[in-house]
Structures are given as C-alpha cells and as structure tokens.
Amino acid sequence: NSNTKYFRTEISTMGYEIKSGLHPIVPIMFGDAKLAQNISKNMLDLGIYVIGFSYPVVPQNEARIRVQISAAHSKNQLDRALDAFNKCGKKYGIF
C-alpha cells in the first residue's frame, strides 16, 4: 500500500538499512542487540511503540526493530514515527 511504500522510502533515505520488499512489516537492521533495544526504548519514550528483536529470535548479529505499517495509519502518524527514528539515528550516530 502507499503507506508502506512511503515509510520504506523515507526510512531508507534517512540512512537506515532495511530489508528490501513491499511487505508492511519493515525490518530496520541494526546488527547490535543492545543498540536495537536502546533505540526501541527511546522510541517508546518519544511515543512510538516498536519492537526490537535479537538472537535467538533472529540470527546472531542481525538485531533489528520491526515496524508494522497499516493502511489505517495517517501520514501524520508515519511522519511522527519517522521523526522519532531521525532523532534516535542522530543520537546513536547511525547517520
């Protein structure tokens, strides 16, 4: 859907590595489990609920945050999430 395409394009342009595809579940790759957990916590502090996954749920060194995009999300909601990811990316020196 257009929300998924929009989010995937914007998060990639921002500098995050994501798994390719068109699926509404967007894995944002971090590799480091502690980093994924810290960003997940910071995102919640910013009002955005995301889930960090690490080994043994995903392969070793492939820790990620999974974001699930819905057709029911408004552009404003997606932009709030993107803004929070931007803040976290800068805080942790991802880009």
N, CA, C and O atoms as a CHARMM CRD file, in Angstrom:
* protein
*
  380
    1    1 ASN  N      0.83900  -1.18900   0.00000 PROA 1      0.00000
    2    1 ASN  CA     0.00000   0.00000   0.00000 PROA 1      0.00000
    3    1 ASN  C      0.87300   1.23800   0.00000 PROA 1      0.00000
    4    1 ASN  O      2.08900   1.13800   0.16800 PROA 1      0.00000
    5    2 SER  N      0.28500   2.37900  -0.18200 PROA 2      0.00000
    6    2 SER  CA     1.06000   3.62000  -0.29700 PROA 2      0.00000
    7    2 SER  C      1.75100   3.98400   1.01200 PROA 2      0.00000
    8    2 SER  O      2.83100   4.57400   0.98300 PROA 2      0.00000
    9    3 ASN  N      1.16100   3.65100   2.16000 PROA 3      0.00000
   10    3 ASN  CA     1.81000   3.94200   3.43700 PROA 3      0.00000
   11    3 ASN  C      3.11100   3.15700   3.58200 PROA 3      0.00000
   12    3 ASN  O      4.12400   3.69700   4.02800 PROA 3      0.00000
   13    4 THR  N      3.07700   1.89100   3.20400 PROA 4      0.00000
   14    4 THR  CA     4.27300   1.06000   3.28500 PROA 4      0.00000
   15    4 THR  C      5.35900   1.61200   2.37400 PROA 4      0.00000
   16    4 THR  O      6.51000   1.75300   2.78600 PROA 4      0.00000
   17    5 LYS  N      4.99600   1.92000   1.14600 PROA 5      0.00000
   18    5 LYS  CA     5.96400   2.45300   0.18800 PROA 5      0.00000
   19    5 LYS  C      6.55800   3.76600   0.70600 PROA 5      0.00000
   20    5 LYS  O      7.77000   3.97200   0.63300 PROA 5      0.00000
   21    6 TYR  N      5.71200   4.64600   1.22400 PROA 6      0.00000
   22    6 TYR  CA     6.16600   5.93100   1.75700 PROA 6      0.00000
   23    6 TYR  C      7.14900   5.72100   2.91000 PROA 6      0.00000
   24    6 TYR  O      8.23600   6.29900   2.91500 PROA 6      0.00000
   25    7 PHE  N      6.76700   4.89500   3.88600 PROA 7      0.00000
   26    7 PHE  CA     7.62100   4.67400   5.05000 PROA 7      0.00000
   27    7 PHE  C      8.94700   4.05800   4.63700 PROA 7      0.00000
   28    7 PHE  O     10.00300   4.51100   5.07800 PROA 7      0.00000
   29    8 ARG  N      8.90600   3.04000   3.80300 PROA 8      0.00000
   30    8 ARG  CA    10.13300   2.37100   3.36700 PROA 8      0.00000
   31    8 ARG  C     11.06500   3.35100   2.64400 PROA 8      0.00000
   32    8 ARG  O     12.27400   3.34100   2.87600 PROA 8      0.00000
   33    9 THR  N     10.51900   4.17800   1.78800 PROA 9      0.00000
   34    9 THR  CA    11.33500   5.15500   1.05800 PROA 9      0.00000
   35    9 THR  C     11.95900   6.15900   2.01100 PROA 9      0.00000
   36    9 THR  O     13.15400   6.44300   1.92700 PROA 9      0.00000
   37   10 GLU  N     11.15300   6.69700   2.91600 PROA 10     0.00000
   38   10 GLU  CA    11.63900   7.73700   3.82800 PROA 10     0.00000
   39   10 GLU  C     12.67500   7.21000   4.81900 PROA 10     0.00000
   40   10 GLU  O     13.67700   7.87700   5.07300 PROA 10     0.00000
   41   11 ILE  N     12.45000   6.03900   5.37500 PROA 11     0.00000
   42   11 ILE  CA    13.38700   5.49300   6.37000 PROA 11     0.00000
   43   11 ILE  C     14.71700   5.14100   5.70100 PROA 11     0.00000
   44   11 ILE  O     15.77400   5.30300   6.30900 PROA 11     0.00000
   45   12 SER  N     14.67400   4.66300   4.46400 PROA 12     0.00000
   46   12 SER  CA    15.89900   4.36200   3.71400 PROA 12     0.00000
   47   12 SER  C     16.64800   5.64000   3.35600 PROA 12     0.00000
   48   12 SER  O     17.86800   5.71300   3.50300 PROA 12     0.00000
   49   13 THR  N     15.92000   6.63600   2.89200 PROA 13     0.00000
   50   13 THR  CA    16.52400   7.91800   2.53400 PROA 13     0.00000
   51   13 THR  C     17.19400   8.55100   3.74300 PROA 13     0.00000
   52   13 THR  O     18.22500   9.21200   3.61700 PROA 13     0.00000
   53   14 MET  N     16.60600   8.34700   4.90900 PROA 14     0.00000
   54   14 MET  CA    17.15100   8.88200   6.15300 PROA 14     0.00000
   55   14 MET  C     18.53000   8.28900   6.45100 PROA 14     0.00000
   56   14 MET  O     19.37200   8.94400   7.06600 PROA 14     0.00000
   57   15 GLY  N     18.75500   7.05400   6.01500 PROA 15     0.00000
   58   15 GLY  CA    20.04400   6.41600   6.24000 PROA 15     0.00000
   59   15 GLY  C     19.98800   5.08500   6.94900 PROA 15     0.00000
   60   15 GLY  O     21.02500   4.48100   7.22200 PROA 15     0.00000
   61   16 TYR  N     18.78200   4.61600   7.25200 PROA 16     0.00000
   62   16 TYR  CA    18.64500   3.30500   7.89300 PROA 16     0.00000
   63   16 TYR  C     18.70600   2.20700   6.85200 PROA 16     0.00000
   64   16 TYR  O     18.27100   2.38800   5.71400 PROA 16     0.00000
   65   17 GLU  N     19.25800   1.04900   7.25700 PROA 17     0.00000
   66   17 GLU  CA    19.26900  -0.13300   6.40700 PROA 17     0.00000
   67   17 GLU  C     18.01200  -0.93600   6.71400 PROA 17     0.00000
   68   17 GLU  O     17.74300  -1.26500   7.86900 PROA 17     0.00000
   69   18 ILE  N     17.24400  -1.25000   5.67500 PROA 18     0.00000
   70   18 ILE  CA    16.05400  -2.08200   5.85600 PROA 18     0.00000
   71   18 ILE  C     16.15100  -3.28900   4.92800 PROA 18     0.00000
   72   18 ILE  O     16.87300  -3.27200   3.93200 PROA 18     0.00000
   73   19 LYS  N     15.41300  -4.33000   5.27600 PROA 19     0.00000
   74   19 LYS  CA    15.28900  -5.47400   4.37300 PROA 19     0.00000
   75   19 LYS  C     14.38900  -5.04100   3.22300 PROA 19     0.00000
   76   19 LYS  O     13.34800  -4.42100   3.44500 PROA 19     0.00000
   77   20 SER  N     14.78300  -5.36300   2.00500 PROA 20     0.00000
   78   20 SER  CA    14.01400  -4.93600   0.84300 PROA 20     0.00000
   79   20 SER  C     12.69600  -5.69200   0.74400 PROA 20     0.00000
   80   20 SER  O     12.52200  -6.75500   1.34100 PROA 20     0.00000
   81   21 GLY  N     11.78600  -5.12900  -0.01200 PROA 21     0.00000
   82   21 GLY  CA    10.49500  -5.74600  -0.24900 PROA 21     0.00000
   83   21 GLY  C      9.37300  -4.72900  -0.16000 PROA 21     0.00000
   84   21 GLY  O      9.60500  -3.53300   0.02100 PROA 21     0.00000
   85   22 LEU  N      8.16700  -5.22300  -0.28900 PROA 22     0.00000
   86   22 LEU  CA     6.98100  -4.36300  -0.23200 PROA 22     0.00000
   87   22 LEU  C      6.09700  -4.69800   0.95400 PROA 22     0.00000
   88   22 LEU  O      5.01800  -4.12700   1.11100 PROA 22     0.00000
   89   23 HSD  N      6.54800  -5.61800   1.78500 PROA 23     0.00000
   90   23 HSD  CA     5.75500  -6.08400   2.91600 PROA 23     0.00000
   91   23 HSD  C      5.56400  -4.96300   3.93300 PROA 23     0.00000
   92   23 HSD  O      6.47800  -4.16500   4.14000 PROA 23     0.00000
   93   24 PRO  N      4.38900  -4.88500   4.57800 PROA 24     0.00000
   94   24 PRO  CA     4.13700  -3.83800   5.56900 PROA 24     0.00000
   95   24 PRO  C      4.90600  -4.01100   6.88100 PROA 24     0.00000
   96   24 PRO  O      4.94100  -3.08900   7.69600 PROA 24     0.00000
   97   25 ILE  N      5.52300  -5.18200   7.09500 PROA 25     0.00000
   98   25 ILE  CA     6.42300  -5.33000   8.23800 PROA 25     0.00000
   99   25 ILE  C      7.81200  -4.94500   7.74000 PROA 25     0.00000
  100   25 ILE  O      8.38600  -5.60300   6.87200 PROA 25     0.00000
  101   26 VAL  N      8.33800  -3.85900   8.31500 PROA 26     0.00000
  102   26 VAL  CA     9.60300  -3.29900   7.84500 PROA 26     0.00000
  103   26 VAL  C     10.69300  -3.58100   8.88200 PROA 26     0.00000
  104   26 VAL  O     10.69100  -2.97800   9.95500 PROA 26     0.00000
  105   27 PRO  N     11.63100  -4.49700   8.57100 PROA 27     0.00000
  106   27 PRO  CA    12.74300  -4.75300   9.47800 PROA 27     0.00000
  107   27 PRO  C     13.83300  -3.69400   9.28600 PROA 27     0.00000
  108   27 PRO  O     14.40900  -3.57500   8.20400 PROA 27     0.00000
  109   28 ILE  N     14.10500  -2.93900  10.32900 PROA 28     0.00000
  110   28 ILE  CA    15.15000  -1.92500  10.30700 PROA 28     0.00000
  111   28 ILE  C     16.35500  -2.55900  10.99300 PROA 28     0.00000
  112   28 ILE  O     16.30300  -2.88600  12.17800 PROA 28     0.00000
  113   29 MET  N     17.43300  -2.72800  10.24600 PROA 29     0.00000
  114   29 MET  CA    18.56800  -3.52900  10.68400 PROA 29     0.00000
  115   29 MET  C     19.56700  -2.70300  11.49500 PROA 29     0.00000
  116   29 MET  O     19.93200  -1.58900  11.11900 PROA 29     0.00000
  117   30 PHE  N     20.00100  -3.29100  12.63200 PROA 30     0.00000
  118   30 PHE  CA    20.99900  -2.65500  13.48400 PROA 30     0.00000
  119   30 PHE  C     22.19900  -3.54500  13.72600 PROA 30     0.00000
  120   30 PHE  O     23.29800  -3.04900  13.97800 PROA 30     0.00000
  121   31 GLY  N     22.00300  -4.86200  13.65300 PROA 31     0.00000
  122   31 GLY  CA    23.09500  -5.79100  13.92000 PROA 31     0.00000
  123   31 GLY  C     23.32800  -5.99600  15.40800 PROA 31     0.00000
  124   31 GLY  O     23.30300  -7.12800  15.89100 PROA 31     0.00000
  125   32 ASP  N     23.55100  -4.93100  16.12400 PROA 32     0.00000
  126   32 ASP  CA    23.85500  -4.97600  17.55100 PROA 32     0.00000
  127   32 ASP  C     22.57500  -5.01800  18.38000 PROA 32     0.00000
  128   32 ASP  O     21.72400  -4.13600  18.26400 PROA 32     0.00000
  129   33 ALA  N     22.44400  -6.04300  19.21300 PROA 33     0.00000
  130   33 ALA  CA    21.22900  -6.23900  20.01500 PROA 33     0.00000
  131   33 ALA  C     21.01200  -5.09500  21.00600 PROA 33     0.00000
  132   33 ALA  O     19.88800  -4.62000  21.16700 PROA 33     0.00000
  133   34 LYS  N     22.06300  -4.66000  21.66100 PROA 34     0.00000
  134   34 LYS  CA    21.94100  -3.58300  22.65500 PROA 34     0.00000
  135   34 LYS  C     21.46900  -2.28800  21.98700 PROA 34     0.00000
  136   34 LYS  O     20.62700  -1.57400  22.53100 PROA 34     0.00000
  137   35 LEU  N     22.01200  -1.99500  20.81700 PROA 35     0.00000
  138   35 LEU  CA    21.59800  -0.80100  20.08000 PROA 35     0.00000
  139   35 LEU  C     20.11400  -0.87800  19.71100 PROA 35     0.00000
  140   35 LEU  O     19.38100   0.09500  19.88800 PROA 35     0.00000
  141   36 ALA  N     19.67400  -2.01800  19.20500 PROA 36     0.00000
  142   36 ALA  CA    18.26200  -2.18200  18.83700 PROA 36     0.00000
  143   36 ALA  C     17.35500  -2.00000  20.05500 PROA 36     0.00000
  144   36 ALA  O     16.30400  -1.36700  19.96000 PROA 36     0.00000
  145   37 GLN  N     17.76400  -2.55400  21.19600 PROA 37     0.00000
  146   37 GLN  CA    16.96400  -2.41700  22.41200 PROA 37     0.00000
  147   37 GLN  C     16.95100  -0.97300  22.91600 PROA 37     0.00000
  148   37 GLN  O     15.91100  -0.47000  23.34200 PROA 37     0.00000
  149   38 ASN  N     18.10200  -0.31200  22.86600 PROA 38     0.00000
  150   38 ASN  CA    18.16000   1.08600  23.30300 PROA 38     0.00000
  151   38 ASN  C     17.29200   1.98600  22.43200 PROA 38     0.00000
  152   38 ASN  O     16.57300   2.84500  22.94100 PROA 38     0.00000
  153   39 ILE  N     17.36100   1.78700  21.13200 PROA 39     0.00000
  154   39 ILE  CA    16.54900   2.60700  20.23100 PROA 39     0.00000
  155   39 ILE  C     15.07700   2.30000  20.43700 PROA 39     0.00000
  156   39 ILE  O     14.25100   3.21300  20.43200 PROA 39     0.00000
  157   40 SER  N     14.73400   1.03400  20.61700 PROA 40     0.00000
  158   40 SER  CA    13.34600   0.66100  20.87900 PROA 40     0.00000
  159   40 SER  C     12.81500   1.38900  22.12200 PROA 40     0.00000
  160   40 SER  O     11.69600   1.90200  22.11500 PROA 40     0.00000
  161   41 LYS  N     13.62400   1.42900  23.18600 PROA 41     0.00000
  162   41 LYS  CA    13.23300   2.12700  24.40900 PROA 41     0.00000
  163   41 LYS  C     13.09800   3.62800  24.16900 PROA 41     0.00000
  164   41 LYS  O     12.13900   4.24700  24.62900 PROA 41     0.00000
  165   42 ASN  N     14.05800   4.21500  23.45100 PROA 42     0.00000
  166   42 ASN  CA    13.98800   5.64800  23.15000 PROA 42     0.00000
  167   42 ASN  C     12.78300   5.98900  22.29100 PROA 42     0.00000
  168   42 ASN  O     12.16500   7.03800  22.47000 PROA 42     0.00000
  169   43 MET  N     12.45000   5.10800  21.36100 PROA 43     0.00000
  170   43 MET  CA    11.27300   5.33900  20.51300 PROA 43     0.00000
  171   43 MET  C     10.01800   5.36900  21.38700 PROA 43     0.00000
  172   43 MET  O      9.14300   6.21100  21.18300 PROA 43     0.00000
  173   44 LEU  N      9.92300   4.46100  22.35700 PROA 44     0.00000
  174   44 LEU  CA     8.77300   4.44600  23.24900 PROA 44     0.00000
  175   44 LEU  C      8.71700   5.74600  24.06400 PROA 44     0.00000
  176   44 LEU  O      7.64100   6.30700  24.27300 PROA 44     0.00000
  177   45 ASP  N      9.88100   6.21800  24.52100 PROA 45     0.00000
  178   45 ASP  CA     9.93500   7.49600  25.23500 PROA 45     0.00000
  179   45 ASP  C      9.42400   8.64300  24.36600 PROA 45     0.00000
  180   45 ASP  O      8.90600   9.63500  24.87800 PROA 45     0.00000
  181   46 LEU  N      9.57500   8.49800  23.04500 PROA 46     0.00000
  182   46 LEU  CA     9.09900   9.51100  22.09400 PROA 46     0.00000
  183   46 LEU  C      7.65600   9.25100  21.64000 PROA 46     0.00000
  184   46 LEU  O      7.13600   9.95200  20.77200 PROA 46     0.00000
  185   47 GLY  N      7.02100   8.24200  22.23500 PROA 47     0.00000
  186   47 GLY  CA     5.61800   7.95600  21.93800 PROA 47     0.00000
  187   47 GLY  C      5.38100   7.00600  20.78200 PROA 47     0.00000
  188   47 GLY  O      4.26100   6.90500  20.28000 PROA 47     0.00000
  189   48 ILE  N      6.43700   6.29900  20.34700 PROA 48     0.00000
  190   48 ILE  CA     6.31900   5.37200  19.22200 PROA 48     0.00000
  191   48 ILE  C      6.66100   3.97100  19.71900 PROA 48     0.00000
  192   48 ILE  O      7.76600   3.73900  20.21000 PROA 48     0.00000
  193   49 TYR  N      5.72300   3.04100  19.59400 PROA 49     0.00000
  194   49 TYR  CA     5.91900   1.67600  20.06000 PROA 49     0.00000
  195   49 TYR  C      6.44200   0.81400  18.92100 PROA 49     0.00000
  196   49 TYR  O      5.75300   0.58300  17.92800 PROA 49     0.00000
  197   50 VAL  N      7.66700   0.34700  19.08100 PROA 50     0.00000
  198   50 VAL  CA     8.28600  -0.57600  18.12400 PROA 50     0.00000
  199   50 VAL  C      8.91700  -1.71100  18.92800 PROA 50     0.00000
  200   50 VAL  O      9.14000  -1.58400  20.13200 PROA 50     0.00000
  201   51 ILE  N      9.19500  -2.79900  18.26100 PROA 51     0.00000
  202   51 ILE  CA     9.74100  -3.98000  18.91700 PROA 51     0.00000
  203   51 ILE  C     11.16300  -4.25000  18.41300 PROA 51     0.00000
  204   51 ILE  O     11.40400  -4.30700  17.20700 PROA 51     0.00000
  205   52 GLY  N     12.09100  -4.41400  19.34700 PROA 52     0.00000
  206   52 GLY  CA    13.44400  -4.82300  18.99900 PROA 52     0.00000
  207   52 GLY  C     13.55400  -6.33700  19.07100 PROA 52     0.00000
  208   52 GLY  O     13.06700  -6.95700  20.01600 PROA 52     0.00000
  209   53 PHE  N     14.19200  -6.92800  18.07700 PROA 53     0.00000
  210   53 PHE  CA    14.39300  -8.37700  18.02800 PROA 53     0.00000
  211   53 PHE  C     15.87900  -8.67100  17.91700 PROA 53     0.00000
  212   53 PHE  O     16.59800  -8.01400  17.16400 PROA 53     0.00000
  213   54 SER  N     16.33200  -9.65900  18.67100 PROA 54     0.00000
  214   54 SER  CA    17.72500 -10.07700  18.57200 PROA 54     0.00000
  215   54 SER  C     17.79100 -11.59400  18.76600 PROA 54     0.00000
  216   54 SER  O     16.77300 -12.25100  18.98000 PROA 54     0.00000
  217   55 TYR  N     18.99800 -12.13000  18.68700 PROA 55     0.00000
  218   55 TYR  CA    19.21900 -13.55700  18.84300 PROA 55     0.00000
  219   55 TYR  C     18.63300 -14.03000  20.17600 PROA 55     0.00000
  220   55 TYR  O     18.85500 -13.36800  21.18900 PROA 55     0.00000
  221   56 PRO  N     17.90500 -15.12800  20.22100 PROA 56     0.00000
  222   56 PRO  CA    17.75100 -16.19500  19.24400 PROA 56     0.00000
  223   56 PRO  C     16.52500 -16.05500  18.34000 PROA 56     0.00000
  224   56 PRO  O     16.22900 -16.96200  17.56200 PROA 56     0.00000
  225   57 VAL  N     15.81300 -14.93600  18.43200 PROA 57     0.00000
  226   57 VAL  CA    14.61900 -14.74900  17.58100 PROA 57     0.00000
  227   57 VAL  C     15.01800 -14.52600  16.12800 PROA 57     0.00000
  228   57 VAL  O     14.33000 -14.97800  15.21300 PROA 57     0.00000
  229   58 VAL  N     16.12400 -13.83100  15.92000 PROA 58     0.00000
  230   58 VAL  CA    16.69200 -13.61600  14.58300 PROA 58     0.00000
  231   58 VAL  C     18.14200 -14.09000  14.63800 PROA 58     0.00000
  232   58 VAL  O     18.67700 -14.26700  15.73200 PROA 58     0.00000
  233   59 PRO  N     18.79600 -14.30200  13.48900 PROA 59     0.00000
  234   59 PRO  CA    20.18300 -14.77100  13.51700 PROA 59     0.00000
  235   59 PRO  C     21.12000 -13.83400  14.28400 PROA 59     0.00000
  236   59 PRO  O     20.88600 -12.62900  14.37500 PROA 59     0.00000
  237   60 GLN  N     22.18400 -14.42100  14.83200 PROA 60     0.00000
  238   60 GLN  CA    23.21200 -13.66700  15.54700 PROA 60     0.00000
  239   60 GLN  C     23.69300 -12.49000  14.68600 PROA 60     0.00000
  240   60 GLN  O     23.89300 -12.64100  13.48000 PROA 60     0.00000
  241   61 ASN  N     23.87400 -11.33700  15.30200 PROA 61     0.00000
  242   61 ASN  CA    24.35700 -10.11900  14.63900 PROA 61     0.00000
  243   61 ASN  C     23.40000  -9.55800  13.58500 PROA 61     0.00000
  244   61 ASN  O     23.81500  -8.78400  12.72300 PROA 61     0.00000
  245   62 GLU  N     22.12500  -9.94300  13.65100 PROA 62     0.00000
  246   62 GLU  CA    21.11600  -9.38300  12.75300 PROA 62     0.00000
  247   62 GLU  C     19.97100  -8.75900  13.55600 PROA 62     0.00000
  248   62 GLU  O     18.80900  -8.82500  13.15300 PROA 62     0.00000
  249   63 ALA  N     20.31400  -8.15400  14.69100 PROA 63     0.00000
  250   63 ALA  CA    19.29900  -7.49600  15.51700 PROA 63     0.00000
  251   63 ALA  C     18.61600  -6.41600  14.69900 PROA 63     0.00000
  252   63 ALA  O     19.22200  -5.78600  13.83200 PROA 63     0.00000
  253   64 ARG  N     17.35900  -6.22200  14.98900 PROA 64     0.00000
  254   64 ARG  CA    16.54600  -5.29200  14.20300 PROA 64     0.00000
  255   64 ARG  C     15.38000  -4.78100  15.02800 PROA 64     0.00000
  256   64 ARG  O     15.05800  -5.30500  16.09500 PROA 64     0.00000
  257   65 ILE  N     14.77100  -3.75700  14.50500 PROA 65     0.00000
  258   65 ILE  CA    13.48100  -3.28700  15.01000 PROA 65     0.00000
  259   65 ILE  C     12.48800  -3.53400  13.88700 PROA 65     0.00000
  260   65 ILE  O     12.73600  -3.19300  12.73100 PROA 65     0.00000
  261   66 ARG  N     11.37500  -4.12400  14.24300 PROA 66     0.00000
  262   66 ARG  CA    10.32300  -4.35500  13.24600 PROA 66     0.00000
  263   66 ARG  C      9.22600  -3.32800  13.44000 PROA 66     0.00000
  264   66 ARG  O      8.71500  -3.12600  14.54100 PROA 66     0.00000
  265   67 VAL  N      8.88500  -2.69300  12.34700 PROA 67     0.00000
  266   67 VAL  CA     7.81000  -1.70300  12.32300 PROA 67     0.00000
  267   67 VAL  C      6.71400  -2.27000  11.43400 PROA 67     0.00000
  268   67 VAL  O      6.98600  -2.74200  10.33000 PROA 67     0.00000
  269   68 GLN  N      5.49300  -2.22400  11.90600 PROA 68     0.00000
  270   68 GLN  CA     4.38600  -2.71500  11.09400 PROA 68     0.00000
  271   68 GLN  C      3.53700  -1.54100  10.63500 PROA 68     0.00000
  272   68 GLN  O      2.93000  -0.84200  11.44700 PROA 68     0.00000
  273   69 ILE  N      3.50400  -1.33500   9.33700 PROA 69     0.00000
  274   69 ILE  CA     2.76700  -0.22800   8.73800 PROA 69     0.00000
  275   69 ILE  C      1.37300  -0.71100   8.36500 PROA 69     0.00000
  276   69 ILE  O      1.19600  -1.82400   7.87000 PROA 69     0.00000
  277   70 SER  N      0.39400   0.14000   8.61100 PROA 70     0.00000
  278   70 SER  CA    -1.00300  -0.19500   8.32200 PROA 70     0.00000
  279   70 SER  C     -1.59900   0.84300   7.38000 PROA 70     0.00000
  280   70 SER  O     -1.18000   2.00000   7.36100 PROA 70     0.00000
  281   71 ALA  N     -2.57700   0.41100   6.60600 PROA 71     0.00000
  282   71 ALA  CA    -3.31500   1.34700   5.75900 PROA 71     0.00000
  283   71 ALA  C     -4.08900   2.34500   6.60600 PROA 71     0.00000
  284   71 ALA  O     -4.46300   3.41500   6.12500 PROA 71     0.00000
  285   72 ALA  N     -4.33100   1.99700   7.87000 PROA 72     0.00000
  286   72 ALA  CA    -5.07300   2.88500   8.77000 PROA 72     0.00000
  287   72 ALA  C     -4.20900   4.00900   9.34300 PROA 72     0.00000
  288   72 ALA  O     -4.74300   4.96500   9.90600 PROA 72     0.00000
  289   73 HSD  N     -2.88000   3.91000   9.21000 PROA 73     0.00000
  290   73 HSD  CA    -2.01900   4.98800   9.69200 PROA 73     0.00000
  291   73 HSD  C     -2.22100   6.24300   8.83200 PROA 73     0.00000
  292   73 HSD  O     -2.34700   6.16500   7.61000 PROA 73     0.00000
  293   74 SER  N     -2.24900   7.38100   9.49400 PROA 74     0.00000
  294   74 SER  CA    -2.30400   8.64600   8.75700 PROA 74     0.00000
  295   74 SER  C     -0.88300   9.04000   8.37700 PROA 74     0.00000
  296   74 SER  O      0.07900   8.54300   8.96200 PROA 74     0.00000
  297   75 LYS  N     -0.75000   9.92700   7.40500 PROA 75     0.00000
  298   75 LYS  CA     0.57500  10.42100   7.02600 PROA 75     0.00000
  299   75 LYS  C      1.21600  11.11100   8.22800 PROA 75     0.00000
  300   75 LYS  O      2.42500  10.99300   8.42800 PROA 75     0.00000
  301   76 ASN  N      0.44100  11.81600   9.01700 PROA 76     0.00000
  302   76 ASN  CA     0.95500  12.47800  10.20900 PROA 76     0.00000
  303   76 ASN  C      1.54900  11.45900  11.18900 PROA 76     0.00000
  304   76 ASN  O      2.60900  11.70900  11.76400 PROA 76     0.00000
  305   77 GLN  N      0.89100  10.33100  11.38200 PROA 77     0.00000
  306   77 GLN  CA     1.40800   9.28600  12.27200 PROA 77     0.00000
  307   77 GLN  C      2.71800   8.71800  11.73300 PROA 77     0.00000
  308   77 GLN  O      3.66600   8.50600  12.48900 PROA 77     0.00000
  309   78 LEU  N      2.76700   8.47600  10.43200 PROA 78     0.00000
  310   78 LEU  CA     4.00100   7.96800   9.83300 PROA 78     0.00000
  311   78 LEU  C      5.12700   8.98900   9.98600 PROA 78     0.00000
  312   78 LEU  O      6.26200   8.62300  10.29000 PROA 78     0.00000
  313   79 ASP  N      4.81500  10.25500   9.77800 PROA 79     0.00000
  314   79 ASP  CA     5.82600  11.30300   9.91600 PROA 79     0.00000
  315   79 ASP  C      6.31500  11.43300  11.35700 PROA 79     0.00000
  316   79 ASP  O      7.49200  11.71300  11.58600 PROA 79     0.00000
  317   80 ARG  N      5.42600  11.23400  12.33000 PROA 80     0.00000
  318   80 ARG  CA     5.84700  11.25800  13.74200 PROA 80     0.00000
  319   80 ARG  C      6.82900  10.11800  14.02100 PROA 80     0.00000
  320   80 ARG  O      7.83000  10.30700  14.71300 PROA 80     0.00000
  321   81 ALA  N      6.53500   8.93700  13.47900 PROA 81     0.00000
  322   81 ALA  CA     7.43600   7.79800  13.65500 PROA 81     0.00000
  323   81 ALA  C      8.77400   8.06700  12.96400 PROA 81     0.00000
  324   81 ALA  O      9.83100   7.79400  13.53300 PROA 81     0.00000
  325   82 LEU  N      8.73300   8.58900  11.76800 PROA 82     0.00000
  326   82 LEU  CA     9.96100   8.89900  11.03500 PROA 82     0.00000
  327   82 LEU  C     10.78300   9.95300  11.77100 PROA 82     0.00000
  328   82 LEU  O     12.00900   9.85700  11.82700 PROA 82     0.00000
  329   83 ASP  N     10.12100  10.94800  12.32900 PROA 83     0.00000
  330   83 ASP  CA    10.81600  11.98100  13.09500 PROA 83     0.00000
  331   83 ASP  C     11.51200  11.37100  14.31500 PROA 83     0.00000
  332   83 ASP  O     12.64600  11.72900  14.63100 PROA 83     0.00000
  333   84 ALA  N     10.83200  10.45700  14.99200 PROA 84     0.00000
  334   84 ALA  CA    11.42300   9.79100  16.15200 PROA 84     0.00000
  335   84 ALA  C     12.62700   8.94900  15.73000 PROA 84     0.00000
  336   84 ALA  O     13.64900   8.95600  16.41600 PROA 84     0.00000
  337   85 PHE  N     12.52600   8.22700  14.61900 PROA 85     0.00000
  338   85 PHE  CA    13.66600   7.46100  14.11900 PROA 85     0.00000
  339   85 PHE  C     14.81800   8.38900  13.74900 PROA 85     0.00000
  340   85 PHE  O     15.98100   8.04900  13.97000 PROA 85     0.00000
  341   86 ASN  N     14.51000   9.54800  13.19300 PROA 86     0.00000
  342   86 ASN  CA    15.54300  10.51700  12.85000 PROA 86     0.00000
  343   86 ASN  C     16.28300  10.98000  14.10800 PROA 86     0.00000
  344   86 ASN  O     17.51300  11.04300  14.12300 PROA 86     0.00000
  345   87 LYS  N     15.53300  11.30000  15.15000 PROA 87     0.00000
  346   87 LYS  CA    16.14100  11.72100  16.42100 PROA 87     0.00000
  347   87 LYS  C     17.03600  10.61500  16.99000 PROA 87     0.00000
  348   87 LYS  O     18.15300  10.88400  17.43100 PROA 87     0.00000
  349   88 CYS  N     16.54900   9.38800  16.97900 PROA 88     0.00000
  350   88 CYS  CA    17.32400   8.27400  17.52100 PROA 88     0.00000
  351   88 CYS  C     18.56100   8.00400  16.66200 PROA 88     0.00000
  352   88 CYS  O     19.63600   7.71800  17.18900 PROA 88     0.00000
  353   89 GLY  N     18.40800   8.09600  15.35700 PROA 89     0.00000
  354   89 GLY  CA    19.55400   7.87300  14.45700 PROA 89     0.00000
  355   89 GLY  C     20.66900   8.86100  14.72800 PROA 89     0.00000
  356   89 GLY  O     21.84500   8.49600  14.72800 PROA 89     0.00000
  357   90 LYS  N     20.30100  10.11300  14.96000 PROA 90     0.00000
  358   90 LYS  CA    21.30600  11.13700  15.26800 PROA 90     0.00000
  359   90 LYS  C     21.90800  10.90400  16.64700 PROA 90     0.00000
  360   90 LYS  O     23.11900  11.03400  16.82600 PROA 90     0.00000
  361   91 LYS  N     21.07000  10.56000  17.62300 PROA 91     0.00000
  362   91 LYS  CA    21.54600  10.33600  18.98900 PROA 91     0.00000
  363   91 LYS  C     22.58700   9.21200  19.04200 PROA 91     0.00000
  364   91 LYS  O     23.57700   9.31200  19.76700 PROA 91     0.00000
  365   92 TYR  N     22.36300   8.15600  18.28100 PROA 92     0.00000
  366   92 TYR  CA    23.23500   6.98900  18.33100 PROA 92     0.00000
  367   92 TYR  C     24.26800   6.96100  17.19100 PROA 92     0.00000
  368   92 TYR  O     24.96900   5.96400  17.01400 PROA 92     0.00000
  369   93 GLY  N     24.36000   8.05100  16.42200 PROA 93     0.00000
  370   93 GLY  CA    25.37800   8.15400  15.38200 PROA 93     0.00000
  371   93 GLY  C     25.22000   7.17200  14.23400 PROA 93     0.00000
  372   93 GLY  O     26.20400   6.73600  13.63600 PROA 93     0.00000
  373   94 ILE  N     23.98500   6.82900  13.93200 PROA 94     0.00000
  374   94 ILE  CA    23.71800   5.88400  12.83800 PROA 94     0.00000
  375   94 ILE  C     23.95500   6.55700  11.48800 PROA 94     0.00000
  376   94 ILE  O     24.37300   5.91000  10.52800 PROA 94     0.00000
  377   95 PHE  N     23.68500   7.85500  11.42500 PROA 95     0.00000
  378   95 PHE  CA    23.94800   8.63300  10.20800 PROA 95     0.00000
  379   95 PHE  C     24.34100  10.03700  10.56500 PROA 95     0.00000
  380   95 PHE  O     24.60200  10.84900   9.67800 PROA 95     0.00000
